[in-house]
Amino acid sequence: MRPERQDGTSGGGLLVPMAWMYAEYVADELLRTGDLMEPSTLEYRAGRDALALTIFLSDDGADAALPAARLDELRLLTAYGAAWAGWVRDRLHAPDAAPGPVSGAADPDLVLARAAWRWLEETELLAADLDALGPPPREPADGGADAQEAAQVWTPAWQLGLPLGHLAVHLH
């Protein structure tokens, strides 16, 4: 394997996105150990990508382990109601302001992080409407299919993945 970074002396090597791969690996491990969702689902991918983005964008280049303080930081960043999407947008579109691995437009880590964010933002998944107020609707006499559909809404993948990632971190 070629080195992760190139200093210009070895002549045109491949840049390996190690920081993104690490963030994705940690996110995958947290979700798998939490056993919250089948890994082959889109919901799992949404959770993994949301958690990987959080890990990647908050990484300060520290050790590979996840100490308790780091887990606490991830819990806070992924908490429901936090301004997570705005935080991600700001960090991805202002790479010089972000600490750690985010630097430069040609950075392969940043390219993959931006692709993950695009997928999370542009893909919509059918999920329970968590913002609906009031008691659950009564099932109609015809079998309840309309009641189930009424309780669901199309939502950007990140809005489903973020709480899943938060729960996985909380269970760790």
N, C-alpha and C positions, 0 to 999 in steps of 0.2 A: 504494500500500500504506500502511496506517496504521502509526503508530509502534509499536515493540515494547512500550514501557512507557507508562503514562499517569500524569501527575502530578496529575490532577484538574481541570486548567484547560481542557482541550479538550472535555470533555463526552462521556462514554460511548463511547469508541472501542474497537475490537477489539484484544485483546492477542494478539500474534503470538509463537508459541513458537520464537523464533530460536535460543536455546541448544540446545534439543532437535533442531531441524532441522539445526543445525551438527554436532552430535554424530553424528546419523544419516548425514549426508553424508560425514563423515570416515570413519566405520566402513564405509560402502558403498565408498568409494574404496580403502580398505586391502584389503577383500576382493576387489574387482574386479581390482586390480593384482596381487594374489597368485594370481589365477586358480585358486583351490582348488575351486570348486564353481559349478555353474550357478546364476545369479542367480534363476531361477524356482523353486527348490526350497525346501522348508520348512527344510532344514538351513542354507541360506544365510541365510534370514530369522532363524533362531536365532542364527547367528554375528553378523549385523549388529546385532540387538537387544542381544545380550550385550556386544558391543564398544561400541555407542552408549551403553548404560547406564554402562559403565566410564568412557568419555570424559566423559559428562555429569556423573556424580557426583564425578569427580576434577578437574573443571575449576576452575581458580582465576581464571578471567577473563583469562588471558594471551592473547597474540596468537594469530592463527588458524593459524599455521604449526605443524608438529609437529617441534620440535627434538629432537636425539638424547636429551636428558634426559627429555623428555616420552615418547618412545617407550620408553625404559628403564622409566619408571614404569608404562606400560601393560603392558609385558612382565611386570613383577613382579605387578601386580594381577590379571592373567589367567592366571598360571602354574598348572599342574595341582597340586592339593593345597592351594592357597591357600583361605582361608575366604571366597571371593568371595561366595557366596550370602548369608551372614550379614552381610557388609560392605554389600551392596546393601540388604538389609532394614533394617539400622540406619540407613543414609543416607536411604532413602525415607520411613521412618516417624519420623524425627527431623530434619525439614528445617532447624530452626534451628541444628543442630550441623554441617550440611554447608556447606562453603565454596562460593563461586561462585553459580551461577544458581538453586540450590534455595532457595526462600523462599516460605512461605505456601501455604495449601491451595488458593487460587484461581489459583495460578500455572499458566498453560497448559503450560509446560515440564514441570512436576512431574506434571501430569495425564497427559501423554503418556508420561513415564518410568514412572509407576505402571502404566499400561495395558500397556506393553511388558513390564514385570516380571511382571504377571499372566499374560500370554500365555506367557512363558518358563517360568513355574512350573506353570501348569495344563495346558499342551499336552505330550503325550507323543509321542515319536518312536521308531520302531523302529531300534535301532542295535546295533552289535557290542557284546558284553558284555566291556568292557575289564577288569572286575574278576574275570573267571573265572580260576581258577588251573589250572595244569597244561598239558600239551600239548593242541593242538587235537583234538577228537574225531575218531575214524576215521569215514570215510564208510561207511554201511551198503551192503549189496549191492544194495539197491533203487533206487539212483540218487543218494542223498545229500541229498534234500530235508530229511529230519529233522535231519541234521547242521548244515545251514545255519540252520534255525530254532532249534536248541539253542544256537547261538553268538550269538543276538541276544536283546535284552531291551528292554522298553519303558522309556524314560527321560525325565525332564523335559527339555524343549527346551534349557534353559540348560546342562545337563550335556553336550550335544552342541555347542551354540553357543560355549561358552566356549573349549574347545580350538581350535576353528576360528578364532575371533577372535585367540587367542594366536598361532597359527601365522601368520596374516595379518600381525600386527604384527612378528613375528620375521622374516618375509620382506621386510619393507619396508626 
